[in-house]
Amino acid sequence: MAAIDYSAHKQADAQAKRRRMNRLTGKLLKDRWLYLMLLPGIVYFLLFKYGPMWGIVIGFQDYSPFQGMSGSKWVGLKHFIRLFSEPTFFTILKNTLILSLVNLVVVFPMPIIVALMLNELRKEKFKKAIQTLIYIPHFMSWVIIIGMFYVLFESHDGLFQKWIVSLGFEPFTFMMDPDKFIPMYILQNIWRDTGWGTIIFLAALAGVDTHLYEAARMDGAGRLRQMWHITLPSIRSTILIMFILHLGNILELGFEHVYLLLNSLNREVAEIFDTYVYTAGILNGMYSYSTAIGVFKSAVGLILVVIANRLSKKFGEEGIF
């Protein structure tokens, strides 16, 4: 009797599995074109995002390119201990955090402000012309942008230097002065990326129900009140998601921009983890040490994203997962 019950139970489980597989197959076939469109993105992330994560192992080894990961000696947390005990670590951490926080406070809100201003324009041709003009800097490389700023602000024949001299002042440098590094860095970030960053927020603004504005106007609300009570609450979830994603990159400021601004005079305030990895890790062949720095940055970003995501859900907002 027990054997019969077991056999019947096993047969019922097999039938349930077949039904689940049939349902899954049916869903895949039904949306096969959508999954086919999704396939290139999945392959990209597998090859270029998840695949290289295997290289994290190098941070726990004395890696040698000739021996490979399988032949290199395992040293555990040696390179992490070295990183935290380096005299320059806290200086680099401070510089990176200062630039990241200034980015969050100053640069991050700029696309939101510009998107709100563009949303108030009623002439479509004028609006599209403004959008095109502010998008263009994003497609310039940092080499071109730094070169333009150098010609304008540093060159003796530059427009700014000539203007300073015409006012009766002595010419002075911007890009060589440590005190002016952060304002110059922020100004360049705003000029290059603000226009491009408005795309997401303009898309969110396009989804706001226009009937809400009509009701607000009937109640006597002006443009500012409509923006404060309708527009901003409607795109709050988008703003929060973008803020969480920015927190994940709090130690990832980008190598090229800062490296091009870096010089011997401003190194004390301009050296960040990305440039330090290149100069101390890559140029000197310390691959394990530079990998350990990368693991540290990723861990900090992951922790901040998880904390911010949980806080957003705790306060009733949507998170990113």
Stockholm file with secondary structure:
# STOCKHOLM 1.0

chainA/1-321         MAAIDYSAHKQADAQAKRRRMNRLTGKLLKDRWLYLMLLPGIVYFLLFKYGPMWGIVIGFQDYSPFQGMSGSKWVGLKHFIRLFSEPTFFTILKNTLILSLVNLVVVFPMPIIVALMLNELRKEKFKKAIQTLIYIPHFMSWVIIIGMFYVLFESHDGLFQKWIVSLGFEPFTFMMDPDKFIPMYILQNIWRDTGWGTIIFLAALAGVDTHLYEAARMDGAGRLRQMWHITLPSIRSTILIMFILHLGNILELGFEHVYLLLNSLNREVAEIFDTYVYTAGILNGMYSYSTAIGVFKSAVGLILVVIANRLSKKFGEEGIF
#=GR chainA/1-321 SS CHHHHHHHHHHHHHHHHHHHHHHHHHHHHHTHHHHHHHHHHHHHHIIIIIGGGGGGGGGGEECCTTTHHHHSEECTTHHHHHHHHCTTHHHHHHHHHHHHHHIIIIITHHHHHHHHHHHTCCCHHHHHHHHHHHHGGGGSCHHHHHHHHIIIIISTTSHHHHHHHHTTCCCCCSTTCGGGHHHHHHHHHHHHHHHHHHHHHHHHHHTSCHHHHHHHHHTTCCHHHHIIIIIHHHTHHHHHHHHHHHHHTTTCCCHHHHHHHCCTTTHHHHCCHHHHIIIIIITTTCHHHHHHHHHHHHHHHHHHHHHHHHHHHHTTCCCCC
#=GC SS_cons         CHHHHHHHHHHHHHHHHHHHHHHHHHHHHHTHHHHHHHHHHHHHHIIIIIGGGGGGGGGGEECCTTTHHHHSEECTTHHHHHHHHCTTHHHHHHHHHHHHHHIIIIITHHHHHHHHHHHTCCCHHHHHHHHHHHHGGGGSCHHHHHHHHIIIIISTTSHHHHHHHHTTCCCCCSTTCGGGHHHHHHHHHHHHHHHHHHHHHHHHHHTSCHHHHHHHHHTTCCHHHHIIIIIHHHTHHHHHHHHHHHHHTTTCCCHHHHHHHCCTTTHHHHCCHHHHIIIIIITTTCHHHHHHHHHHHHHHHHHHHHHHHHHHHHTTCCCCC
//
